[in-house]
Amino acid sequence: MVFCTKCGEELSEEAYFCPKCGIRTGKGREEDVPIPHEGMFAEVGEELREVGDELNKVFSAAAKEIEKALETARNGIRKATSRESAVCPSCGHRNVANARFCNNCGKELS
C-alpha cells in the first residue's frame, strides 16, 4: 500500500501524481516524470523577469515621489507649528499665531 507524502491519500502503485493534492509521487520522481507547470515557467520566465524589472523601476520612481511629497508635508507642518505667537497690541496677551482676534480682550489683531 502506498500513501501520498503530502496529504496521506492512498495511491495506486503506478500513480505518478496524487489524485487528491496533485503532488508528484515517489514513482513519479523515480521515473523523472515532469511536473506539468515546469515547462510553462521556462517559456515565460524571461518575460516575467522583464516585467519584474519594469515594476521595480516604477516602484522606485513612486517611492522617490512619495518621499518628496512627505518632505513637503513635513516642511509645511514645521512652518505651521513654529510660527511666533501673535501679541495683542491692545492688552499685550500672547495669542496663537493664526488668531485674528485676541482671545483675552476680543480686539482684532493686525
Distance bins in CASP14 RR format, pairs under 12 A and 6 or more apart:
PFRMAT RR
TARGET T0000
AUTHOR 0000-0000-0000
RMODE 2
METHOD distances of the structure
MODEL  1
1 8 0 0 0 0 0 1 0 0 0 0 0
1 9 0 0 0 0 0 1 0 0 0 0 0
1 10 1 0 0 1 0 0 0 0 0 0 0
1 11 0 0 0 0 1 0 0 0 0 0 0
1 12 0 0 0 0 0 1 0 0 0 0 0
1 13 0 0 0 0 1 0 0 0 0 0 0
2 8 0 0 0 0 1 0 0 0 0 0 0
2 9 0 0 0 0 1 0 0 0 0 0 0
2 10 1 0 0 1 0 0 0 0 0 0 0
2 11 1 0 1 0 0 0 0 0 0 0 0
2 12 1 0 0 1 0 0 0 0 0 0 0
2 13 1 0 1 0 0 0 0 0 0 0 0
2 14 0 0 0 0 1 0 0 0 0 0 0
2 15 1 0 0 1 0 0 0 0 0 0 0
2 16 0 0 0 0 0 1 0 0 0 0 0
2 18 0 0 0 0 1 0 0 0 0 0 0
2 25 1 0 0 1 0 0 0 0 0 0 0
2 26 0 0 0 0 1 0 0 0 0 0 0
2 27 1 0 0 1 0 0 0 0 0 0 0
2 28 0 0 0 0 0 1 0 0 0 0 0
2 30 0 0 0 0 0 1 0 0 0 0 0
3 9 1 0 0 1 0 0 0 0 0 0 0
3 10 1 0 1 0 0 0 0 0 0 0 0
3 11 1 0 0 1 0 0 0 0 0 0 0
3 12 0 0 0 0 0 1 0 0 0 0 0
3 13 0 0 0 0 0 1 0 0 0 0 0
3 15 0 0 0 0 0 1 0 0 0 0 0
3 18 0 0 0 0 1 0 0 0 0 0 0
3 20 0 0 0 0 0 1 0 0 0 0 0
3 21 0 0 0 0 0 1 0 0 0 0 0
3 23 0 0 0 0 0 1 0 0 0 0 0
3 25 0 0 0 0 1 0 0 0 0 0 0
3 26 0 0 0 0 0 1 0 0 0 0 0
4 10 0 0 0 0 1 0 0 0 0 0 0
4 11 1 0 1 0 0 0 0 0 0 0 0
4 12 0 0 0 0 0 1 0 0 0 0 0
4 15 0 0 0 0 1 0 0 0 0 0 0
4 16 0 0 0 0 0 1 0 0 0 0 0
4 17 0 0 0 0 1 0 0 0 0 0 0
4 18 1 0 1 0 0 0 0 0 0 0 0
4 19 0 0 0 0 1 0 0 0 0 0 0
4 20 1 0 0 1 0 0 0 0 0 0 0
4 21 1 0 0 1 0 0 0 0 0 0 0
4 22 0 0 0 0 1 0 0 0 0 0 0
4 23 1 0 0 1 0 0 0 0 0 0 0
4 24 0 0 0 0 0 1 0 0 0 0 0
4 25 1 0 0 1 0 0 0 0 0 0 0
4 26 0 0 0 0 1 0 0 0 0 0 0
4 27 0 0 0 0 0 1 0 0 0 0 0
4 28 0 0 0 0 0 1 0 0 0 0 0
5 11 0 0 0 0 1 0 0 0 0 0 0
5 18 0 0 0 0 1 0 0 0 0 0 0
5 21 0 0 0 0 1 0 0 0 0 0 0
5 22 0 0 0 0 0 1 0 0 0 0 0
5 23 1 0 0 1 0 0 0 0 0 0 0
5 24 0 0 0 0 1 0 0 0 0 0 0
5 25 0 0 0 0 1 0 0 0 0 0 0
5 26 1 0 0 1 0 0 0 0 0 0 0
5 27 0 0 0 0 0 1 0 0 0 0 0
5 28 0 0 0 0 0 1 0 0 0 0 0
5 29 0 0 0 0 0 1 0 0 0 0 0
6 17 0 0 0 0 0 1 0 0 0 0 0
6 18 1 0 0 1 0 0 0 0 0 0 0
6 20 0 0 0 0 1 0 0 0 0 0 0
6 21 1 0 1 0 0 0 0 0 0 0 0
6 22 0 0 0 0 1 0 0 0 0 0 0
6 23 1 0 1 0 0 0 0 0 0 0 0
6 24 0 0 0 0 1 0 0 0 0 0 0
6 25 0 0 0 0 1 0 0 0 0 0 0
6 26 0 0 0 0 0 1 0 0 0 0 0
7 17 0 0 0 0 0 1 0 0 0 0 0
7 18 1 0 0 1 0 0 0 0 0 0 0
7 19 0 0 0 0 0 1 0 0 0 0 0
7 20 1 0 1 0 0 0 0 0 0 0 0
7 21 1 0 1 0 0 0 0 0 0 0 0
7 22 0 0 0 0 1 0 0 0 0 0 0
7 23 1 0 0 1 0 0 0 0 0 0 0
7 25 0 0 0 0 0 1 0 0 0 0 0
8 18 0 0 0 0 1 0 0 0 0 0 0
8 19 0 0 0 0 0 1 0 0 0 0 0
8 20 1 0 0 1 0 0 0 0 0 0 0
8 21 0 0 0 0 1 0 0 0 0 0 0
8 22 0 0 0 0 0 1 0 0 0 0 0
8 23 0 0 0 0 0 1 0 0 0 0 0
8 25 0 0 0 0 0 1 0 0 0 0 0
9 15 0 0 0 0 1 0 0 0 0 0 0
9 17 0 0 0 0 0 1 0 0 0 0 0
9 18 1 0 1 0 0 0 0 0 0 0 0
9 19 1 0 0 1 0 0 0 0 0 0 0
9 20 1 0 1 0 0 0 0 0 0 0 0
9 21 1 0 0 1 0 0 0 0 0 0 0
9 22 0 0 0 0 1 0 0 0 0 0 0
9 23 0 0 0 0 1 0 0 0 0 0 0
9 25 0 0 0 0 0 1 0 0 0 0 0
10 18 0 0 0 0 1 0 0 0 0 0 0
10 19 0 0 0 0 1 0 0 0 0 0 0
10 20 0 0 0 0 1 0 0 0 0 0 0
10 25 0 0 0 0 0 1 0 0 0 0 0
11 17 0 0 0 0 1 0 0 0 0 0 0
11 18 1 0 0 1 0 0 0 0 0 0 0
11 19 1 0 0 1 0 0 0 0 0 0 0
11 20 0 0 0 0 1 0 0 0 0 0 0
11 21 0 0 0 0 0 1 0 0 0 0 0
11 22 0 0 0 0 0 1 0 0 0 0 0
11 23 0 0 0 0 0 1 0 0 0 0 0
11 24 0 0 0 0 0 1 0 0 0 0 0
11 25 1 0 1 0 0 0 0 0 0 0 0
11 26 0 0 0 0 1 0 0 0 0 0 0
11 27 0 0 0 0 1 0 0 0 0 0 0
11 28 0 0 0 0 0 1 0 0 0 0 0
12 18 0 0 0 0 0 1 0 0 0 0 0
12 19 0 0 0 0 1 0 0 0 0 0 0
12 25 0 0 0 0 1 0 0 0 0 0 0
12 27 0 0 0 0 1 0 0 0 0 0 0
12 28 0 0 0 0 0 1 0 0 0 0 0
13 25 0 0 0 0 1 0 0 0 0 0 0
13 26 0 0 0 0 0 1 0 0 0 0 0
13 27 1 0 0 1 0 0 0 0 0 0 0
13 28 0 0 0 0 0 1 0 0 0 0 0
13 30 0 0 0 0 0 1 0 0 0 0 0
14 25 0 0 0 0 1 0 0 0 0 0 0
14 26 0 0 0 0 0 1 0 0 0 0 0
14 27 1 0 0 1 0 0 0 0 0 0 0
14 28 0 0 0 0 1 0 0 0 0 0 0
14 30 0 0 0 0 0 1 0 0 0 0 0
14 31 0 0 0 0 0 1 0 0 0 0 0
14 33 0 0 0 0 0 1 0 0 0 0 0
15 21 0 0 0 0 0 1 0 0 0 0 0
15 22 0 0 0 0 1 0 0 0 0 0 0
15 23 0 0 0 0 0 1 0 0 0 0 0
15 24 0 0 0 0 1 0 0 0 0 0 0
15 25 1 0 1 0 0 0 0 0 0 0 0
15 26 0 0 0 0 1 0 0 0 0 0 0
15 27 1 0 0 1 0 0 0 0 0 0 0
15 28 0 0 0 0 1 0 0 0 0 0 0
15 29 0 0 0 0 0 1 0 0 0 0 0
15 30 0 0 0 0 0 1 0 0 0 0 0
15 31 0 0 0 0 0 1 0 0 0 0 0
15 33 0 0 0 0 0 1 0 0 0 0 0
16 22 0 0 0 0 1 0 0 0 0 0 0
16 23 0 0 0 0 0 1 0 0 0 0 0
16 24 1 0 0 1 0 0 0 0 0 0 0
16 25 1 0 1 0 0 0 0 0 0 0 0
16 26 0 0 0 0 1 0 0 0 0 0 0
16 27 1 0 0 1 0 0 0 0 0 0 0
16 28 1 0 1 0 0 0 0 0 0 0 0
16 29 0 0 0 0 1 0 0 0 0 0 0
16 30 0 0 0 0 1 0 0 0 0 0 0
16 31 1 0 0 1 0 0 0 0 0 0 0
16 32 0 0 0 0 0 1 0 0 0 0 0
16 33 1 0 1 0 0 0 0 0 0 0 0
16 34 0 0 0 0 1 0 0 0 0 0 0
16 35 0 0 0 0 1 0 0 0 0 0 0
16 36 0 0 0 0 0 1 0 0 0 0 0
17 23 1 0 0 1 0 0 0 0 0 0 0
17 24 1 0 1 0 0 0 0 0 0 0 0
17 25 1 0 0 1 0 0 0 0 0 0 0
17 26 0 0 0 0 0 1 0 0 0 0 0
17 27 0 0 0 0 1 0 0 0 0 0 0
17 28 1 0 0 1 0 0 0 0 0 0 0
17 29 0 0 0 0 0 1 0 0 0 0 0
17 31 0 0 0 0 0 1 0 0 0 0 0
17 33 1 0 0 1 0 0 0 0 0 0 0
17 34 0 0 0 0 0 1 0 0 0 0 0
17 35 0 0 0 0 1 0 0 0 0 0 0
17 36 0 0 0 0 1 0 0 0 0 0 0
17 37 0 0 0 0 0 1 0 0 0 0 0
18 24 0 0 0 0 1 0 0 0 0 0 0
18 25 1 0 0 1 0 0 0 0 0 0 0
18 26 0 0 0 0 1 0 0 0 0 0 0
18 27 0 0 0 0 0 1 0 0 0 0 0
18 28 0 0 0 0 0 1 0 0 0 0 0
19 25 0 0 0 0 0 1 0 0 0 0 0
22 28 0 0 0 0 0 1 0 0 0 0 0
22 35 0 0 0 0 1 0 0 0 0 0 0
22 36 0 0 0 0 1 0 0 0 0 0 0
22 37 0 0 0 0 0 1 0 0 0 0 0
23 29 0 0 0 0 1 0 0 0 0 0 0
23 33 0 0 0 0 0 1 0 0 0 0 0
23 35 0 0 0 0 1 0 0 0 0 0 0
24 30 0 0 0 0 1 0 0 0 0 0 0
24 31 0 0 0 0 1 0 0 0 0 0 0
24 32 0 0 0 0 1 0 0 0 0 0 0
24 33 1 0 0 1 0 0 0 0 0 0 0
24 34 0 0 0 0 1 0 0 0 0 0 0
24 35 1 0 1 0 0 0 0 0 0 0 0
24 36 0 0 0 0 1 0 0 0 0 0 0
24 37 0 0 0 0 0 1 0 0 0 0 0
24 38 0 0 0 0 0 1 0 0 0 0 0
25 31 0 0 0 0 1 0 0 0 0 0 0
25 33 0 0 0 0 1 0 0 0 0 0 0
25 35 0 0 0 0 0 1 0 0 0 0 0
26 32 0 0 0 0 0 1 0 0 0 0 0
26 33 0 0 0 0 1 0 0 0 0 0 0
27 33 0 0 0 0 1 0 0 0 0 0 0
28 34 0 0 0 0 1 0 0 0 0 0 0
28 35 0 0 0 0 1 0 0 0 0 0 0
29 35 0 0 0 0 1 0 0 0 0 0 0
32 38 0 0 0 0 0 1 0 0 0 0 0
34 40 0 0 0 0 0 1 0 0 0 0 0
34 41 0 0 0 0 0 1 0 0 0 0 0
34 42 0 0 0 0 0 1 0 0 0 0 0
35 41 0 0 0 0 1 0 0 0 0 0 0
35 42 0 0 0 0 0 1 0 0 0 0 0
37 43 0 0 0 0 0 1 0 0 0 0 0
37 44 0 0 0 0 0 1 0 0 0 0 0
37 45 0 0 0 0 0 1 0 0 0 0 0
38 44 0 0 0 0 0 1 0 0 0 0 0
38 45 0 0 0 0 0 1 0 0 0 0 0
39 45 0 0 0 0 1 0 0 0 0 0 0
40 47 0 0 0 0 0 1 0 0 0 0 0
40 48 0 0 0 0 0 1 0 0 0 0 0
41 47 0 0 0 0 0 1 0 0 0 0 0
41 48 1 0 0 1 0 0 0 0 0 0 0
41 49 0 0 0 0 0 1 0 0 0 0 0
42 48 0 0 0 0 0 1 0 0 0 0 0
44 50 0 0 0 0 0 1 0 0 0 0 0
44 51 0 0 0 0 1 0 0 0 0 0 0
45 51 0 0 0 0 1 0 0 0 0 0 0
45 52 0 0 0 0 0 1 0 0 0 0 0
46 52 0 0 0 0 0 1 0 0 0 0 0
46 53 0 0 0 0 0 1 0 0 0 0 0
47 53 0 0 0 0 0 1 0 0 0 0 0
47 54 0 0 0 0 0 1 0 0 0 0 0
48 54 0 0 0 0 0 1 0 0 0 0 0
48 55 0 0 0 0 0 1 0 0 0 0 0
49 55 0 0 0 0 0 1 0 0 0 0 0
49 56 0 0 0 0 0 1 0 0 0 0 0
50 56 0 0 0 0 0 1 0 0 0 0 0
50 57 0 0 0 0 0 1 0 0 0 0 0
51 57 0 0 0 0 0 1 0 0 0 0 0
51 58 0 0 0 0 0 1 0 0 0 0 0
52 58 0 0 0 0 1 0 0 0 0 0 0
52 59 0 0 0 0 1 0 0 0 0 0 0
52 60 0 0 0 0 0 1 0 0 0 0 0
53 59 0 0 0 0 0 1 0 0 0 0 0
53 60 0 0 0 0 0 1 0 0 0 0 0
54 60 0 0 0 0 0 1 0 0 0 0 0
54 61 0 0 0 0 0 1 0 0 0 0 0
55 61 0 0 0 0 0 1 0 0 0 0 0
55 62 0 0 0 0 0 1 0 0 0 0 0
56 62 0 0 0 0 0 1 0 0 0 0 0
56 63 0 0 0 0 0 1 0 0 0 0 0
57 63 0 0 0 0 0 1 0 0 0 0 0
57 64 0 0 0 0 0 1 0 0 0 0 0
58 64 0 0 0 0 0 1 0 0 0 0 0
58 65 0 0 0 0 0 1 0 0 0 0 0
59 65 0 0 0 0 0 1 0 0 0 0 0
59 66 0 0 0 0 0 1 0 0 0 0 0
60 66 0 0 0 0 0 1 0 0 0 0 0
60 67 0 0 0 0 0 1 0 0 0 0 0
61 67 0 0 0 0 0 1 0 0 0 0 0
61 68 0 0 0 0 0 1 0 0 0 0 0
62 68 0 0 0 0 0 1 0 0 0 0 0
62 69 0 0 0 0 0 1 0 0 0 0 0
63 69 0 0 0 0 0 1 0 0 0 0 0
63 70 0 0 0 0 0 1 0 0 0 0 0
64 70 0 0 0 0 0 1 0 0 0 0 0
64 71 0 0 0 0 0 1 0 0 0 0 0
65 71 0 0 0 0 0 1 0 0 0 0 0
65 72 0 0 0 0 0 1 0 0 0 0 0
66 72 0 0 0 0 0 1 0 0 0 0 0
66 73 0 0 0 0 0 1 0 0 0 0 0
67 73 0 0 0 0 0 1 0 0 0 0 0
67 74 0 0 0 0 0 1 0 0 0 0 0
68 74 0 0 0 0 0 1 0 0 0 0 0
68 75 0 0 0 0 0 1 0 0 0 0 0
69 75 0 0 0 0 0 1 0 0 0 0 0
69 76 0 0 0 0 0 1 0 0 0 0 0
70 76 0 0 0 0 0 1 0 0 0 0 0
70 77 0 0 0 0 0 1 0 0 0 0 0
71 77 0 0 0 0 0 1 0 0 0 0 0
71 78 0 0 0 0 0 1 0 0 0 0 0
72 78 0 0 0 0 0 1 0 0 0 0 0
72 79 0 0 0 0 0 1 0 0 0 0 0
73 79 0 0 0 0 0 1 0 0 0 0 0
73 80 0 0 0 0 0 1 0 0 0 0 0
74 80 0 0 0 0 0 1 0 0 0 0 0
74 81 0 0 0 0 0 1 0 0 0 0 0
74 82 0 0 0 0 0 1 0 0 0 0 0
75 81 0 0 0 0 0 1 0 0 0 0 0
75 82 0 0 0 0 0 1 0 0 0 0 0
76 82 0 0 0 0 1 0 0 0 0 0 0
76 83 0 0 0 0 0 1 0 0 0 0 0
77 83 0 0 0 0 0 1 0 0 0 0 0
79 97 0 0 0 0 0 1 0 0 0 0 0
79 98 0 0 0 0 0 1 0 0 0 0 0
80 96 0 0 0 0 0 1 0 0 0 0 0
80 97 0 0 0 0 1 0 0 0 0 0 0
80 98 0 0 0 0 1 0 0 0 0 0 0
81 96 0 0 0 0 0 1 0 0 0 0 0
81 97 0 0 0 0 1 0 0 0 0 0 0
81 98 0 0 0 0 0 1 0 0 0 0 0
82 97 0 0 0 0 1 0 0 0 0 0 0
83 95 0 0 0 0 0 1 0 0 0 0 0
83 96 0 0 0 0 1 0 0 0 0 0 0
83 97 1 1 0 0 0 0 0 0 0 0 0
83 98 1 0 0 1 0 0 0 0 0 0 0
83 99 0 0 0 0 0 1 0 0 0 0 0
84 94 0 0 0 0 1 0 0 0 0 0 0
84 95 0 0 0 0 0 1 0 0 0 0 0
84 96 0 0 0 0 0 1 0 0 0 0 0
84 97 1 0 0 1 0 0 0 0 0 0 0
84 98 0 0 0 0 0 1 0 0 0 0 0
84 99 0 0 0 0 0 1 0 0 0 0 0
85 92 0 0 0 0 0 1 0 0 0 0 0
85 93 0 0 0 0 1 0 0 0 0 0 0
85 94 1 0 1 0 0 0 0 0 0 0 0
85 95 1 0 1 0 0 0 0 0 0 0 0
85 96 1 0 0 1 0 0 0 0 0 0 0
85 97 1 0 1 0 0 0 0 0 0 0 0
85 98 0 0 0 0 1 0 0 0 0 0 0
85 99 0 0 0 0 1 0 0 0 0 0 0
85 102 0 0 0 0 0 1 0 0 0 0 0
85 103 0 0 0 0 0 1 0 0 0 0 0
85 109 0 0 0 0 0 1 0 0 0 0 0
86 92 0 0 0 0 0 1 0 0 0 0 0
86 93 0 0 0 0 1 0 0 0 0 0 0
86 94 1 0 0 1 0 0 0 0 0 0 0
86 95 1 0 1 0 0 0 0 0 0 0 0
86 96 1 0 0 1 0 0 0 0 0 0 0
86 97 1 0 1 0 0 0 0 0 0 0 0
86 98 1 0 0 1 0 0 0 0 0 0 0
86 99 1 0 1 0 0 0 0 0 0 0 0
86 100 0 0 0 0 1 0 0 0 0 0 0
86 101 0 0 0 0 1 0 0 0 0 0 0
86 102 0 0 0 0 1 0 0 0 0 0 0
86 103 0 0 0 0 0 1 0 0 0 0 0
86 104 0 0 0 0 0 1 0 0 0 0 0
86 107 0 0 0 0 0 1 0 0 0 0 0
86 108 0 0 0 0 0 1 0 0 0 0 0
86 109 1 0 1 0 0 0 0 0 0 0 0
86 110 0 0 0 0 1 0 0 0 0 0 0
87 93 1 0 0 1 0 0 0 0 0 0 0
87 94 1 0 1 0 0 0 0 0 0 0 0
87 95 1 0 0 1 0 0 0 0 0 0 0
87 96 0 0 0 0 0 1 0 0 0 0 0
87 97 0 0 0 0 0 1 0 0 0 0 0
87 99 0 0 0 0 0 1 0 0 0 0 0
87 102 0 0 0 0 1 0 0 0 0 0 0
87 104 0 0 0 0 0 1 0 0 0 0 0
87 105 0 0 0 0 0 1 0 0 0 0 0
87 107 0 0 0 0 0 1 0 0 0 0 0
87 109 0 0 0 0 1 0 0 0 0 0 0
87 110 0 0 0 0 0 1 0 0 0 0 0
88 94 1 0 0 1 0 0 0 0 0 0 0
88 95 1 0 0 1 0 0 0 0 0 0 0
88 96 0 0 0 0 0 1 0 0 0 0 0
88 99 0 0 0 0 1 0 0 0 0 0 0
88 100 0 0 0 0 0 1 0 0 0 0 0
88 101 0 0 0 0 1 0 0 0 0 0 0
88 102 1 1 0 0 0 0 0 0 0 0 0
88 103 0 0 0 0 1 0 0 0 0 0 0
88 104 1 0 0 1 0 0 0 0 0 0 0
88 105 1 0 0 1 0 0 0 0 0 0 0
88 106 0 0 0 0 1 0 0 0 0 0 0
88 107 1 0 0 1 0 0 0 0 0 0 0
88 108 0 0 0 0 1 0 0 0 0 0 0
88 109 1 0 0 1 0 0 0 0 0 0 0
88 110 0 0 0 0 1 0 0 0 0 0 0
89 95 0 0 0 0 0 1 0 0 0 0 0
89 102 0 0 0 0 1 0 0 0 0 0 0
89 105 0 0 0 0 0 1 0 0 0 0 0
89 106 0 0 0 0 0 1 0 0 0 0 0
89 107 1 0 0 1 0 0 0 0 0 0 0
89 108 0 0 0 0 1 0 0 0 0 0 0
89 109 1 0 0 1 0 0 0 0 0 0 0
89 110 1 0 0 1 0 0 0 0 0 0 0
90 101 0 0 0 0 0 1 0 0 0 0 0
90 102 1 0 0 1 0 0 0 0 0 0 0
90 104 0 0 0 0 1 0 0 0 0 0 0
90 105 1 0 1 0 0 0 0 0 0 0 0
90 106 0 0 0 0 1 0 0 0 0 0 0
90 107 1 0 1 0 0 0 0 0 0 0 0
90 108 0 0 0 0 1 0 0 0 0 0 0
90 109 0 0 0 0 1 0 0 0 0 0 0
90 110 0 0 0 0 0 1 0 0 0 0 0
91 101 0 0 0 0 0 1 0 0 0 0 0
91 102 1 0 0 1 0 0 0 0 0 0 0
91 103 0 0 0 0 0 1 0 0 0 0 0
91 104 1 0 1 0 0 0 0 0 0 0 0
91 105 1 0 1 0 0 0 0 0 0 0 0
91 106 0 0 0 0 1 0 0 0 0 0 0
91 107 1 0 0 1 0 0 0 0 0 0 0
91 109 0 0 0 0 0 1 0 0 0 0 0
92 102 0 0 0 0 1 0 0 0 0 0 0
92 103 0 0 0 0 0 1 0 0 0 0 0
92 104 1 0 0 1 0 0 0 0 0 0 0
92 105 0 0 0 0 1 0 0 0 0 0 0
92 106 0 0 0 0 0 1 0 0 0 0 0
92 107 0 0 0 0 1 0 0 0 0 0 0
92 109 0 0 0 0 0 1 0 0 0 0 0
93 99 0 0 0 0 1 0 0 0 0 0 0
93 101 0 0 0 0 0 1 0 0 0 0 0
93 102 1 0 1 0 0 0 0 0 0 0 0
93 103 1 0 0 1 0 0 0 0 0 0 0
93 104 1 1 0 0 0 0 0 0 0 0 0
93 105 1 0 0 1 0 0 0 0 0 0 0
93 106 0 0 0 0 1 0 0 0 0 0 0
93 107 0 0 0 0 1 0 0 0 0 0 0
93 109 0 0 0 0 1 0 0 0 0 0 0
94 102 0 0 0 0 1 0 0 0 0 0 0
94 103 0 0 0 0 1 0 0 0 0 0 0
94 104 0 0 0 0 1 0 0 0 0 0 0
94 109 0 0 0 0 0 1 0 0 0 0 0
95 101 0 0 0 0 1 0 0 0 0 0 0
95 102 1 0 1 0 0 0 0 0 0 0 0
95 103 1 0 1 0 0 0 0 0 0 0 0
95 104 1 0 0 1 0 0 0 0 0 0 0
95 105 0 0 0 0 0 1 0 0 0 0 0
95 106 0 0 0 0 1 0 0 0 0 0 0
95 107 0 0 0 0 0 1 0 0 0 0 0
95 108 0 0 0 0 0 1 0 0 0 0 0
95 109 1 0 0 1 0 0 0 0 0 0 0
95 110 0 0 0 0 0 1 0 0 0 0 0
96 102 0 0 0 0 0 1 0 0 0 0 0
96 103 1 0 0 1 0 0 0 0 0 0 0
96 104 0 0 0 0 0 1 0 0 0 0 0
96 109 0 0 0 0 0 1 0 0 0 0 0
97 109 0 0 0 0 0 1 0 0 0 0 0
98 109 0 0 0 0 1 0 0 0 0 0 0
99 105 0 0 0 0 0 1 0 0 0 0 0
99 106 0 0 0 0 1 0 0 0 0 0 0
99 107 0 0 0 0 0 1 0 0 0 0 0
99 108 0 0 0 0 1 0 0 0 0 0 0
99 109 1 0 1 0 0 0 0 0 0 0 0
99 110 0 0 0 0 0 1 0 0 0 0 0
100 106 0 0 0 0 1 0 0 0 0 0 0
100 107 0 0 0 0 0 1 0 0 0 0 0
100 108 1 0 0 1 0 0 0 0 0 0 0
100 109 1 0 0 1 0 0 0 0 0 0 0
100 110 0 0 0 0 1 0 0 0 0 0 0
101 107 1 0 0 1 0 0 0 0 0 0 0
101 108 1 0 1 0 0 0 0 0 0 0 0
101 109 1 0 0 1 0 0 0 0 0 0 0
101 110 0 0 0 0 0 1 0 0 0 0 0
102 108 1 0 0 1 0 0 0 0 0 0 0
102 109 1 0 0 1 0 0 0 0 0 0 0
102 110 0 0 0 0 0 1 0 0 0 0 0
103 109 0 0 0 0 1 0 0 0 0 0 0
END
